[in-house]
């Protein structure tokens, strides 16, 4: 490790990351993160303003 550089912490458990599983420390933590995405615990915000009414689909012509 280079002086002045810290090893980043795993975002799941906080342990130092392993280059083979970066940014995680292990396959287990990578799988936990994937499970959270698949179970929709993580979401990407919708770019539409929340006070806008949902648009109705256009009828087929």
PyMOL Python script that loads the backbone (N, CA, C, O; Angstrom):
from pymol import cmd

cmd.read_pdbstr("""\
ATOM      1  N   UNK A   1       0.843  -1.184   0.000  1.00  0.00           N
ATOM      2  CA  UNK A   1       0.000   0.000   0.000  1.00  0.00           C
ATOM      3  C   UNK A   1       0.887   1.244   0.000  1.00  0.00           C
ATOM      4  O   UNK A   1       1.907   1.294   0.686  1.00  0.00           O
ATOM      5  N   UNK A   2       0.490   2.224  -0.762  1.00  0.00           N
ATOM      6  CA  UNK A   2       1.230   3.465  -0.885  1.00  0.00           C
ATOM      7  C   UNK A   2       0.932   4.354   0.322  1.00  0.00           C
ATOM      8  O   UNK A   2      -0.222   4.465   0.735  1.00  0.00           O
ATOM      9  N   UNK A   3       1.964   4.992   0.893  1.00  0.00           N
ATOM     10  CA  UNK A   3       1.703   5.894   2.031  1.00  0.00           C
ATOM     11  C   UNK A   3       0.706   6.979   1.649  1.00  0.00           C
ATOM     12  O   UNK A   3       0.783   7.542   0.557  1.00  0.00           O
ATOM     13  N   UNK A   4      -0.212   7.268   2.531  1.00  0.00           N
ATOM     14  CA  UNK A   4      -1.204   8.304   2.296  1.00  0.00           C
ATOM     15  C   UNK A   4      -2.442   7.809   1.573  1.00  0.00           C
ATOM     16  O   UNK A   4      -3.406   8.561   1.429  1.00  0.00           O
ATOM     17  N   UNK A   5      -2.446   6.552   1.109  1.00  0.00           N
ATOM     18  CA  UNK A   5      -3.621   5.995   0.413  1.00  0.00           C
ATOM     19  C   UNK A   5      -4.257   4.948   1.302  1.00  0.00           C
ATOM     20  O   UNK A   5      -3.576   4.066   1.826  1.00  0.00           O
ATOM     21  N   UNK A   6      -5.542   5.048   1.468  1.00  0.00           N
ATOM     22  CA  UNK A   6      -6.274   4.073   2.263  1.00  0.00           C
ATOM     23  C   UNK A   6      -6.965   3.092   1.337  1.00  0.00           C
ATOM     24  O   UNK A   6      -7.372   3.442   0.229  1.00  0.00           O
ATOM     25  N   UNK A   7      -7.092   1.863   1.805  1.00  0.00           N
ATOM     26  CA  UNK A   7      -7.860   0.882   1.055  1.00  0.00           C
ATOM     27  C   UNK A   7      -9.324   1.203   1.269  1.00  0.00           C
ATOM     28  O   UNK A   7      -9.757   1.361   2.411  1.00  0.00           O
ATOM     29  N   UNK A   8     -10.106   1.305   0.186  1.00  0.00           N
ATOM     30  CA  UNK A   8     -11.523   1.625   0.369  1.00  0.00           C
ATOM     31  C   UNK A   8     -12.242   0.519   1.130  1.00  0.00           C
ATOM     32  O   UNK A   8     -11.857  -0.649   1.076  1.00  0.00           O
ATOM     33  N   UNK A   9     -13.271   0.906   1.825  1.00  0.00           N
ATOM     34  CA  UNK A   9     -14.044  -0.044   2.617  1.00  0.00           C
ATOM     35  C   UNK A   9     -15.168  -0.647   1.778  1.00  0.00           C
ATOM     36  O   UNK A   9     -15.724   0.007   0.896  1.00  0.00           O
ATOM     37  N   UNK A  10     -15.485  -1.893   2.067  1.00  0.00           N
ATOM     38  CA  UNK A  10     -16.603  -2.573   1.420  1.00  0.00           C
ATOM     39  C   UNK A  10     -17.895  -1.838   1.786  1.00  0.00           C
ATOM     40  O   UNK A  10     -18.122  -1.561   2.963  1.00  0.00           O
ATOM     41  N   UNK A  11     -18.748  -1.515   0.807  1.00  0.00           N
ATOM     42  CA  UNK A  11     -19.974  -0.779   1.120  1.00  0.00           C
ATOM     43  C   UNK A  11     -21.003  -1.619   1.886  1.00  0.00           C
ATOM     44  O   UNK A  11     -21.963  -1.061   2.418  1.00  0.00           O
ATOM     45  N   UNK A  12     -20.833  -2.931   1.956  1.00  0.00           N
ATOM     46  CA  UNK A  12     -21.776  -3.786   2.664  1.00  0.00           C
ATOM     47  C   UNK A  12     -21.362  -3.990   4.117  1.00  0.00           C
ATOM     48  O   UNK A  12     -22.170  -3.790   5.024  1.00  0.00           O
ATOM     49  N   UNK A  13     -20.091  -4.393   4.350  1.00  0.00           N
ATOM     50  CA  UNK A  13     -19.683  -4.731   5.725  1.00  0.00           C
ATOM     51  C   UNK A  13     -18.612  -3.817   6.306  1.00  0.00           C
ATOM     52  O   UNK A  13     -18.378  -3.842   7.514  1.00  0.00           O
ATOM     53  N   UNK A  14     -17.953  -3.005   5.466  1.00  0.00           N
ATOM     54  CA  UNK A  14     -16.958  -2.062   5.967  1.00  0.00           C
ATOM     55  C   UNK A  14     -15.532  -2.593   6.020  1.00  0.00           C
ATOM     56  O   UNK A  14     -14.617  -1.839   6.351  1.00  0.00           O
ATOM     57  N   UNK A  15     -15.312  -3.871   5.704  1.00  0.00           N
ATOM     58  CA  UNK A  15     -13.951  -4.415   5.699  1.00  0.00           C
ATOM     59  C   UNK A  15     -13.201  -3.899   4.472  1.00  0.00           C
ATOM     60  O   UNK A  15     -13.827  -3.406   3.534  1.00  0.00           O
ATOM     61  N   UNK A  16     -11.871  -4.004   4.465  1.00  0.00           N
ATOM     62  CA  UNK A  16     -11.104  -3.579   3.290  1.00  0.00           C
ATOM     63  C   UNK A  16     -11.500  -4.393   2.057  1.00  0.00           C
ATOM     64  O   UNK A  16     -11.809  -5.581   2.159  1.00  0.00           O
ATOM     65  N   UNK A  17     -11.486  -3.744   0.898  1.00  0.00           N
ATOM     66  CA  UNK A  17     -11.895  -4.415  -0.334  1.00  0.00           C
ATOM     67  C   UNK A  17     -10.817  -5.386  -0.810  1.00  0.00           C
ATOM     68  O   UNK A  17      -9.640  -5.251  -0.478  1.00  0.00           O
ATOM     69  N   UNK A  18     -11.251  -6.358  -1.589  1.00  0.00           N
ATOM     70  CA  UNK A  18     -10.359  -7.319  -2.227  1.00  0.00           C
ATOM     71  C   UNK A  18     -10.370  -6.978  -3.717  1.00  0.00           C
ATOM     72  O   UNK A  18     -11.447  -6.857  -4.301  1.00  0.00           O
ATOM     73  N   UNK A  19      -9.206  -6.819  -4.349  1.00  0.00           N
ATOM     74  CA  UNK A  19      -9.182  -6.453  -5.772  1.00  0.00           C
ATOM     75  C   UNK A  19      -9.989  -7.407  -6.660  1.00  0.00           C
ATOM     76  O   UNK A  19     -10.505  -6.988  -7.696  1.00  0.00           O
ATOM     77  N   UNK A  20     -10.103  -8.653  -6.280  1.00  0.00           N
ATOM     78  CA  UNK A  20     -10.851  -9.623  -7.095  1.00  0.00           C
ATOM     79  C   UNK A  20     -12.356  -9.362  -7.056  1.00  0.00           C
ATOM     80  O   UNK A  20     -13.076  -9.768  -7.968  1.00  0.00           O
ATOM     81  N   UNK A  21     -12.840  -8.687  -6.006  1.00  0.00           N
ATOM     82  CA  UNK A  21     -14.281  -8.455  -5.846  1.00  0.00           C
ATOM     83  C   UNK A  21     -14.628  -6.984  -5.738  1.00  0.00           C
ATOM     84  O   UNK A  21     -15.727  -6.635  -5.307  1.00  0.00           O
ATOM     85  N   UNK A  22     -13.713  -6.126  -6.121  1.00  0.00           N
ATOM     86  CA  UNK A  22     -13.882  -4.699  -5.967  1.00  0.00           C
ATOM     87  C   UNK A  22     -15.205  -4.208  -6.509  1.00  0.00           C
ATOM     88  O   UNK A  22     -15.551  -4.607  -7.621  1.00  0.00           O
ATOM     89  N   UNK A  23     -15.960  -3.399  -5.843  1.00  0.00           N
ATOM     90  CA  UNK A  23     -15.640  -2.637  -4.634  1.00  0.00           C
ATOM     91  C   UNK A  23     -15.989  -3.368  -3.345  1.00  0.00           C
ATOM     92  O   UNK A  23     -16.073  -2.742  -2.288  1.00  0.00           O
ATOM     93  N   UNK A  24     -16.193  -4.676  -3.412  1.00  0.00           N
ATOM     94  CA  UNK A  24     -16.568  -5.454  -2.235  1.00  0.00           C
ATOM     95  C   UNK A  24     -15.361  -6.199  -1.683  1.00  0.00           C
ATOM     96  O   UNK A  24     -14.297  -6.216  -2.301  1.00  0.00           O
ATOM     97  N   UNK A  25     -15.536  -6.821  -0.507  1.00  0.00           N
ATOM     98  CA  UNK A  25     -14.452  -7.566   0.119  1.00  0.00           C
ATOM     99  C   UNK A  25     -14.515  -9.047  -0.229  1.00  0.00           C
ATOM    100  O   UNK A  25     -13.518  -9.756  -0.095  1.00  0.00           O
ATOM    101  N   UNK A  26     -15.676  -9.521  -0.673  1.00  0.00           N
ATOM    102  CA  UNK A  26     -15.840 -10.945  -0.948  1.00  0.00           C
ATOM    103  C   UNK A  26     -17.007 -11.173  -1.905  1.00  0.00           C
ATOM    104  O   UNK A  26     -17.785 -10.262  -2.189  1.00  0.00           O
ATOM    105  N   UNK A  27     -17.111 -12.401  -2.394  1.00  0.00           N
ATOM    106  CA  UNK A  27     -18.234 -12.767  -3.252  1.00  0.00           C
ATOM    107  C   UNK A  27     -19.545 -12.647  -2.486  1.00  0.00           C
ATOM    108  O   UNK A  27     -20.567 -12.266  -3.056  1.00  0.00           O
ATOM    109  N   UNK A  28     -19.519 -12.972  -1.188  1.00  0.00           N
ATOM    110  CA  UNK A  28     -20.729 -12.886  -0.367  1.00  0.00           C
ATOM    111  C   UNK A  28     -21.282 -11.467  -0.352  1.00  0.00           C
ATOM    112  O   UNK A  28     -22.481 -11.274  -0.549  1.00  0.00           O
ATOM    113  N   UNK A  29     -20.433 -10.474  -0.124  1.00  0.00           N
ATOM    114  CA  UNK A  29     -20.903  -9.092  -0.086  1.00  0.00           C
ATOM    115  C   UNK A  29     -21.384  -8.636  -1.469  1.00  0.00           C
ATOM    116  O   UNK A  29     -22.344  -7.871  -1.567  1.00  0.00           O
ATOM    117  N   UNK A  30     -20.726  -9.100  -2.537  1.00  0.00           N
ATOM    118  CA  UNK A  30     -21.181  -8.771  -3.883  1.00  0.00           C
ATOM    119  C   UNK A  30     -22.573  -9.362  -4.119  1.00  0.00           C
ATOM    120  O   UNK A  30     -23.429  -8.717  -4.723  1.00  0.00           O
ATOM    121  N   UNK A  31     -22.795 -10.591  -3.642  1.00  0.00           N
ATOM    122  CA  UNK A  31     -24.103 -11.232  -3.795  1.00  0.00           C
ATOM    123  C   UNK A  31     -25.177 -10.541  -2.965  1.00  0.00           C
ATOM    124  O   UNK A  31     -26.320 -10.426  -3.406  1.00  0.00           O
ATOM    125  N   UNK A  32     -24.824 -10.082  -1.774  1.00  0.00           N
ATOM    126  CA  UNK A  32     -25.775  -9.339  -0.937  1.00  0.00           C
ATOM    127  C   UNK A  32     -26.206  -8.074  -1.671  1.00  0.00           C
ATOM    128  O   UNK A  32     -27.393  -7.750  -1.698  1.00  0.00           O
ATOM    129  N   UNK A  33     -25.259  -7.359  -2.266  1.00  0.00           N
ATOM    130  CA  UNK A  33     -25.568  -6.138  -3.002  1.00  0.00           C
ATOM    131  C   UNK A  33     -26.464  -6.439  -4.200  1.00  0.00           C
ATOM    132  O   UNK A  33     -27.429  -5.714  -4.442  1.00  0.00           O
ATOM    133  N   UNK A  34     -26.163  -7.490  -4.948  1.00  0.00           N
ATOM    134  CA  UNK A  34     -26.989  -7.871  -6.087  1.00  0.00           C
ATOM    135  C   UNK A  34     -28.409  -8.205  -5.632  1.00  0.00           C
ATOM    136  O   UNK A  34     -29.380  -7.811  -6.278  1.00  0.00           O
ATOM    137  N   UNK A  35     -28.528  -8.929  -4.524  1.00  0.00           N
ATOM    138  CA  UNK A  35     -29.844  -9.262  -3.992  1.00  0.00           C
ATOM    139  C   UNK A  35     -30.642  -8.029  -3.624  1.00  0.00           C
ATOM    140  O   UNK A  35     -31.857  -7.990  -3.821  1.00  0.00           O
ATOM    141  N   UNK A  36     -29.976  -7.030  -3.095  1.00  0.00           N
ATOM    142  CA  UNK A  36     -30.680  -5.786  -2.754  1.00  0.00           C
ATOM    143  C   UNK A  36     -31.212  -5.097  -3.999  1.00  0.00           C
ATOM    144  O   UNK A  36     -32.320  -4.562  -3.983  1.00  0.00           O
ATOM    145  N   UNK A  37     -30.428  -5.104  -5.090  1.00  0.00           N
ATOM    146  CA  UNK A  37     -30.912  -4.518  -6.344  1.00  0.00           C
ATOM    147  C   UNK A  37     -32.089  -5.317  -6.872  1.00  0.00           C
ATOM    148  O   UNK A  37     -33.095  -4.740  -7.283  1.00  0.00           O
ATOM    149  N   UNK A  38     -31.974  -6.640  -6.866  1.00  0.00           N
ATOM    150  CA  UNK A  38     -33.033  -7.485  -7.429  1.00  0.00           C
ATOM    151  C   UNK A  38     -34.318  -7.415  -6.616  1.00  0.00           C
ATOM    152  O   UNK A  38     -35.405  -7.564  -7.173  1.00  0.00           O
ATOM    153  N   UNK A  39     -34.214  -7.192  -5.312  1.00  0.00           N
ATOM    154  CA  UNK A  39     -35.398  -7.071  -4.456  1.00  0.00           C
ATOM    155  C   UNK A  39     -35.892  -5.633  -4.353  1.00  0.00           C
ATOM    156  O   UNK A  39     -36.778  -5.325  -3.555  1.00  0.00           O
ATOM    157  N   UNK A  40     -35.308  -4.753  -5.172  1.00  0.00           N
ATOM    158  CA  UNK A  40     -35.692  -3.341  -5.269  1.00  0.00           C
ATOM    159  C   UNK A  40     -35.527  -2.561  -3.966  1.00  0.00           C
ATOM    160  O   UNK A  40     -36.293  -1.638  -3.689  1.00  0.00           O
ATOM    161  N   UNK A  41     -34.519  -2.937  -3.160  1.00  0.00           N
ATOM    162  CA  UNK A  41     -34.201  -2.123  -1.987  1.00  0.00           C
ATOM    163  C   UNK A  41     -33.468  -0.859  -2.407  1.00  0.00           C
ATOM    164  O   UNK A  41     -33.554   0.166  -1.730  1.00  0.00           O
ATOM    165  N   UNK A  42     -32.746  -0.926  -3.524  1.00  0.00           N
ATOM    166  CA  UNK A  42     -32.096   0.241  -4.100  1.00  0.00           C
ATOM    167  C   UNK A  42     -32.960   0.690  -5.271  1.00  0.00           C
ATOM    168  O   UNK A  42     -33.472  -0.139  -6.024  1.00  0.00           O
ATOM    169  N   UNK A  43     -33.120   1.983  -5.421  1.00  0.00           N
ATOM    170  CA  UNK A  43     -33.863   2.506  -6.557  1.00  0.00           C
ATOM    171  C   UNK A  43     -33.132   3.726  -7.110  1.00  0.00           C
ATOM    172  O   UNK A  43     -32.445   4.442  -6.381  1.00  0.00           O
ATOM    173  N   UNK A  44     -33.292   3.942  -8.388  1.00  0.00           N
ATOM    174  CA  UNK A  44     -32.755   5.133  -9.036  1.00  0.00           C
ATOM    175  C   UNK A  44     -33.918   6.106  -9.157  1.00  0.00           C
ATOM    176  O   UNK A  44     -34.960   5.745  -9.704  1.00  0.00           O
ATOM    177  N   UNK A  45     -33.769   7.340  -8.658  1.00  0.00           N
ATOM    178  CA  UNK A  45     -34.877   8.288  -8.681  1.00  0.00           C
ATOM    179  C   UNK A  45     -35.387   8.547 -10.092  1.00  0.00           C
ATOM    180  O   UNK A  45     -34.621   8.577 -11.055  1.00  0.00           O
ATOM    181  N   UNK A  46     -36.691   8.731 -10.189  1.00  0.00           N
ATOM    182  CA  UNK A  46     -37.341   9.042 -11.454  1.00  0.00           C
ATOM    183  C   UNK A  46     -37.072  10.510 -11.779  1.00  0.00           C
ATOM    184  O   UNK A  46     -37.232  11.365 -10.907  1.00  0.00           O
ATOM    185  N   UNK A  47     -36.666  10.825 -13.018  1.00  0.00           N
ATOM    186  CA  UNK A  47     -36.358  12.213 -13.347  1.00  0.00           C
ATOM    187  C   UNK A  47     -37.583  13.123 -13.381  1.00  0.00           C
ATOM    188  O   UNK A  47     -37.427  14.343 -13.324  1.00  0.00           O
ATOM    189  N   UNK A  48     -38.808  12.570 -13.472  1.00  0.00           N
ATOM    190  CA  UNK A  48     -39.998  13.409 -13.468  1.00  0.00           C
ATOM    191  C   UNK A  48     -40.225  13.972 -12.069  1.00  0.00           C
ATOM    192  O   UNK A  48     -39.933  13.326 -11.062  1.00  0.00           O
ATOM    193  N   UNK A  49     -40.746  15.172 -12.035  1.00  0.00           N
ATOM    194  CA  UNK A  49     -41.053  15.792 -10.751  1.00  0.00           C
ATOM    195  C   UNK A  49     -42.166  15.003 -10.055  1.00  0.00           C
ATOM    196  O   UNK A  49     -43.106  14.567 -10.721  1.00  0.00           O
ATOM    197  N   UNK A  50     -42.087  14.811  -8.750  1.00  0.00           N
ATOM    198  CA  UNK A  50     -43.091  14.005  -8.059  1.00  0.00           C
ATOM    199  C   UNK A  50     -44.485  14.627  -8.056  1.00  0.00           C
ATOM    200  O   UNK A  50     -45.465  13.906  -7.864  1.00  0.00           O
ATOM    201  N   UNK A  51     -44.610  15.949  -8.263  1.00  0.00           N
ATOM    202  CA  UNK A  51     -45.926  16.579  -8.237  1.00  0.00           C
ATOM    203  C   UNK A  51     -46.627  16.534  -9.600  1.00  0.00           C
ATOM    204  O   UNK A  51     -47.776  16.961  -9.717  1.00  0.00           O
ATOM    205  N   UNK A  52     -45.943  16.018 -10.631  1.00  0.00           N
ATOM    206  CA  UNK A  52     -46.578  15.894 -11.938  1.00  0.00           C
ATOM    207  C   UNK A  52     -47.544  14.714 -11.936  1.00  0.00           C
ATOM    208  O   UNK A  52     -47.263  13.663 -11.359  1.00  0.00           O
ATOM    209  N   UNK A  53     -48.680  14.904 -12.589  1.00  0.00           N
ATOM    210  CA  UNK A  53     -49.633  13.808 -12.726  1.00  0.00           C
ATOM    211  C   UNK A  53     -49.102  12.822 -13.752  1.00  0.00           C
ATOM    212  O   UNK A  53     -48.513  13.239 -14.749  1.00  0.00           O
ATOM    213  N   UNK A  54     -49.293  11.529 -13.536  1.00  0.00           N
ATOM    214  CA  UNK A  54     -48.822  10.566 -14.525  1.00  0.00           C
ATOM    215  C   UNK A  54     -49.547  10.764 -15.859  1.00  0.00           C
ATOM    216  O   UNK A  54     -50.744  11.051 -15.901  1.00  0.00           O
ATOM    217  N   UNK A  55     -48.794  10.605 -16.934  1.00  0.00           N
ATOM    218  CA  UNK A  55     -49.370  10.778 -18.259  1.00  0.00           C
ATOM    219  C   UNK A  55     -50.152   9.535 -18.652  1.00  0.00           C
ATOM    220  O   UNK A  55     -49.749   8.407 -18.370  1.00  0.00           O
ATOM    221  N   UNK A  56     -51.274   9.772 -19.306  1.00  0.00           N
ATOM    222  CA  UNK A  56     -52.082   8.681 -19.817  1.00  0.00           C
ATOM    223  C   UNK A  56     -51.462   8.199 -21.123  1.00  0.00           C
ATOM    224  O   UNK A  56     -50.962   9.009 -21.904  1.00  0.00           O
ATOM    225  N   UNK A  57     -51.488   6.883 -21.372  1.00  0.00           N
ATOM    226  CA  UNK A  57     -50.966   6.411 -22.661  1.00  0.00           C
ATOM    227  C   UNK A  57     -51.828   6.933 -23.797  1.00  0.00           C
ATOM    228  O   UNK A  57     -53.046   7.050 -23.665  1.00  0.00           O
ATOM    229  N   UNK A  58     -51.186   7.247 -24.914  1.00  0.00           N
ATOM    230  CA  UNK A  58     -51.917   7.760 -26.072  1.00  0.00           C
ATOM    231  C   UNK A  58     -52.682   6.615 -26.731  1.00  0.00           C
ATOM    232  O   UNK A  58     -52.149   5.514 -26.873  1.00  0.00           O
ATOM    233  N   UNK A  59     -53.934   6.870 -27.138  1.00  0.00           N
ATOM    234  CA  UNK A  59     -54.702   5.816 -27.796  1.00  0.00           C
ATOM    235  C   UNK A  59     -54.098   5.501 -29.164  1.00  0.00           C
ATOM    236  O   UNK A  59     -53.541   6.368 -29.838  1.00  0.00           O
ATOM    237  N   UNK A  60     -54.229   4.229 -29.548  1.00  0.00           N
ATOM    238  CA  UNK A  60     -53.750   3.836 -30.870  1.00  0.00           C
ATOM    239  C   UNK A  60     -54.624   4.449 -31.932  1.00  0.00           C
ATOM    240  O   UNK A  60     -55.847   4.472 -31.793  1.00  0.00           O
ATOM    241  N   UNK A  61     -54.022   4.944 -32.984  1.00  0.00           N
ATOM    242  CA  UNK A  61     -54.797   5.589 -34.061  1.00  0.00           C
ATOM    243  C   UNK A  61     -55.340   4.592 -35.037  1.00  0.00           C
ATOM    244  O   UNK A  61     -56.011   4.971 -35.996  1.00  0.00           O
TER     245      UNK A  61
END
""", "prot")
cmd.dss("prot")
cmd.show_as("cartoon", "prot")
cmd.util.cbc("prot")
cmd.orient("prot")
